[in-house]
Amino acid sequence: MTQDKQPGRSFRSMLQESSVIVVSIMLAFALDALWEESKRTTEADLAMVSLESECRSNLRSCDEVYKYHFLQAKRFGDFMALPEEEVLAMTDREATEMAYVFCGPRTFDPSLGTANSVISTGTFSILQDAELRHELEAILNLTDDTREDVNNMLSYMRMLGQYEVSLGGPWGFPNQTSWPGETAPDTSYLRPVSGAKLLELRQNDDYIGRVKLYQFTAAWYASELERLSFQIKKVLGIIERLQG
């Protein structure tokens, strides 16, 4: 009798062991799924924080460069309307500072490390927001546009600089480059501009035409920066909504 019952007990034991193994495996899968979900949530939170910081930094720099070019264009327009006697009355410092307005490019190179990383690694599958993905991609596209505008602006700057040489330039304030233990007067050859020379330049149609070409490309660049600033603000608004 005892021998007849032994196989039954062995089967029940095997069934219990199998059940424990199945439950253990299912529990392991559940814990692994919870861990992965927690990891994805943490990665998404970190991506959001990093993206917000990157956007705010880019917005500040973008607006600074936009404002710079806006003011430069305004100063150039005001100068072109100045009466001749006021130009002649300028000191060398005033005239030289005005000459910098003719062609003084300043550029904005945005930091896009987080944005590119988020897109290239597929982090948007974690962020789960189509609007954020769309607007962030628009920022990257606008950034490419601004790079083209920078190249155009700098090409006219070089063209103008080459023409200035034929007119006795370049002009400017001497500068020095410091290095540990040594100072190099690398632009000591520069000379300031007088009011009379500045008026002569304004009356030179070939020269001032080149300046206007530069000013046009700089204004176009500034308009692209204005669009980029607006786009960055849109992304920041979406991030604030998602975080709230």
C-alpha positions in Angstrom: 0.0 0.0 0.0 2.8 2.3 0.9 4.5 1.7 -2.4 1.2 2.4 -4.3 0.8 5.9 -2.8 4.4 7.0 -3.3 4.0 7.8 -7.0 1.0 10.0 -6.2 2.9 12.0 -3.7 5.8 12.4 -6.1 3.5 13.8 -8.8 1.9 16.3 -6.4 5.4 17.3 -5.3 6.5 17.8 -8.9 3.3 19.8 -9.6 4.0 22.1 -6.6 7.6 22.6 -7.6 6.6 23.4 -11.2 4.0 25.9 -9.9 6.6 27.6 -7.8 9.0 27.8 -10.8 6.3 29.2 -13.0 5.3 31.8 -10.4 8.9 32.7 -9.8 9.5 33.2 -13.5 6.3 35.3 -13.8 7.4 37.3 -10.8 10.8 37.9 -12.3 9.3 39.1 -15.6 7.0 41.4 -13.6 9.8 42.8 -11.6 11.9 43.3 -14.7 9.0 45.1 -16.4 8.6 47.4 -13.4 12.3 48.1 -13.4 12.3 48.9 -17.1 9.3 51.2 -16.7 11.0 52.9 -13.8 14.2 53.3 -15.9 12.2 54.7 -18.8 10.4 57.2 -16.6 13.7 58.3 -15.0 15.3 58.7 -18.5 12.3 60.7 -19.7 12.5 63.0 -16.6 16.2 63.6 -17.1 15.7 64.2 -20.8 13.1 66.8 -20.1 15.2 68.6 -17.5 18.3 68.6 -19.8 16.2 69.7 -22.8 14.6 72.6 -20.9 18.0 73.8 -19.7 19.4 73.6 -23.2 16.5 75.5 -24.7 16.6 78.3 -22.1 20.4 78.7 -22.7 19.8 78.8 -26.4 17.0 81.3 -26.1 19.1 83.7 -24.1 22.0 83.6 -26.7 19.6 83.7 -29.7 17.9 86.8 -28.4 21.2 88.5 -27.5 22.5 88.1 -31.1 19.2 89.1 -32.6 19.1 92.2 -30.5 22.7 93.0 -31.5 22.0 92.8 -35.3 18.7 94.8 -34.8 20.6 97.6 -33.1 23.4 97.5 -35.7 21.0 97.9 -38.5 19.3 100.8 -36.7 22.6 102.5 -36.1 23.6 102.1 -39.8 20.3 103.6 -40.9 20.7 106.5 -38.5 24.2 107.1 -39.8 23.1 107.2 -43.4 20.6 110.0 -42.5 23.2 112.1 -40.6 24.0 115.5 -42.1 27.5 115.8 -43.5 28.6 118.4 -40.9 27.7 116.0 -38.1 29.8 113.2 -39.6 32.7 115.6 -40.1 32.4 116.7 -36.4 32.9 113.1 -35.2 36.0 112.3 -33.2 38.3 109.5 -34.4 36.8 107.2 -31.7 33.2 108.0 -32.7 34.0 107.6 -36.4 35.8 104.3 -35.8 33.0 102.9 -33.7 30.6 103.8 -36.5 32.8 102.0 -39.0 32.4 98.8 -37.0 28.6 99.2 -37.5 29.2 98.9 -41.3 30.3 95.3 -41.0 30.4 93.7 -37.5 29.0 90.2 -37.7 28.1 88.3 -34.6 26.8 84.8 -34.8 24.9 82.3 -32.6 25.9 78.6 -32.5 23.2 76.8 -30.5 23.9 73.9 -28.2 21.9 71.0 -29.6 23.5 68.0 -27.8 20.4 67.0 -25.9 18.0 67.5 -28.8 20.1 65.5 -31.2 20.7 62.8 -28.6 17.0 62.5 -27.9 16.2 62.2 -31.6 19.0 59.9 -32.6 18.5 57.5 -29.7 14.8 57.3 -30.0 14.1 58.9 -26.7 10.9 60.3 -28.1 9.4 56.8 -27.8 9.8 57.5 -24.1 8.6 61.1 -24.1 5.4 60.1 -25.9 4.5 63.5 -27.2 4.0 64.1 -30.9 3.8 67.9 -30.6 7.1 68.1 -28.7 8.8 65.9 -31.3 7.4 68.0 -34.2 8.3 71.4 -32.7 11.8 70.2 -31.6 12.5 68.9 -35.1 11.4 72.4 -36.4 14.2 73.9 -34.2 16.8 71.7 -35.8 15.6 72.7 -39.3 15.6 76.4 -38.5 19.1 76.0 -37.1 20.3 74.6 -40.4 18.7 77.6 -42.1 20.6 80.1 -39.8 23.9 78.4 -40.7 23.3 79.1 -44.3 22.5 82.7 -43.5 25.7 83.0 -41.4 27.8 81.7 -44.4 26.2 84.3 -46.7 26.8 87.1 -44.2 30.4 86.1 -43.7 31.0 85.9 -47.4 29.9 89.6 -47.8 32.0 90.5 -44.8 35.1 89.1 -46.6 34.2 90.8 -49.8 33.9 94.1 -48.0 37.1 93.6 -46.2 39.0 93.0 -49.4 37.6 96.1 -51.0 38.5 98.2 -47.9 42.2 97.4 -48.6 42.0 99.3 -51.9 40.6 102.3 -50.0 43.4 102.4 -47.4 41.8 100.0 -44.9 41.4 98.1 -42.8 40.5 100.5 -39.9 39.9 99.9 -36.3 41.3 100.1 -32.8 44.6 98.4 -32.0 44.3 95.3 -30.0 46.6 92.9 -28.1 46.5 89.2 -27.6 47.8 88.0 -24.2 49.6 84.7 -23.7 51.2 83.5 -20.5 54.3 85.6 -20.1 54.0 87.4 -23.4 51.8 90.0 -25.2 51.5 90.2 -28.9 50.4 93.5 -30.5 48.7 91.6 -33.3 46.6 94.5 -34.6 48.9 97.4 -33.9 48.8 98.2 -37.6 45.1 99.2 -37.4 44.4 102.9 -37.7 41.3 104.8 -36.5 38.9 106.4 -39.0 38.4 110.2 -39.0 35.1 111.9 -39.6 36.3 113.1 -43.0 37.3 109.6 -44.0 34.0 108.2 -42.8 32.1 110.7 -44.9 34.3 109.9 -47.9 33.4 106.2 -47.5 29.7 107.0 -47.3 29.9 108.9 -50.5 31.6 106.0 -52.3 28.8 104.2 -54.0 30.9 101.0 -54.6 31.9 100.8 -51.0 28.5 101.7 -49.5 26.8 99.3 -51.9 28.9 96.4 -50.5 28.0 97.6 -47.0 24.3 97.4 -47.8 24.7 93.9 -49.2 26.2 92.9 -45.9 23.5 94.7 -44.0 20.9 92.9 -46.0 22.3 89.5 -45.3 22.7 90.4 -41.6 19.1 91.5 -41.5 17.9 88.3 -43.1 20.0 86.3 -40.5 18.4 88.4 -37.7 14.9 87.5 -39.1 15.8 83.8 -39.0 16.9 84.2 -35.4 13.6 85.8 -34.5 11.8 82.8 -36.0 14.2 80.5 -34.0 13.5 82.4 -30.8 9.8 82.0 -31.3 10.2 78.2 -32.0 12.3 77.7 -28.8 9.6 79.4 -26.8 7.0 77.1 -28.2 9.1 74.1 -27.1 9.6 75.5 -23.7 5.8 76.0 -23.4 5.3 72.3 -24.3 7.9 71.2 -21.7 6.2 73.3 -19.0 2.9 71.7 -19.9 4.3 68.2 -19.7 6.0 68.9 -16.4 3.0 70.5 -14.9 
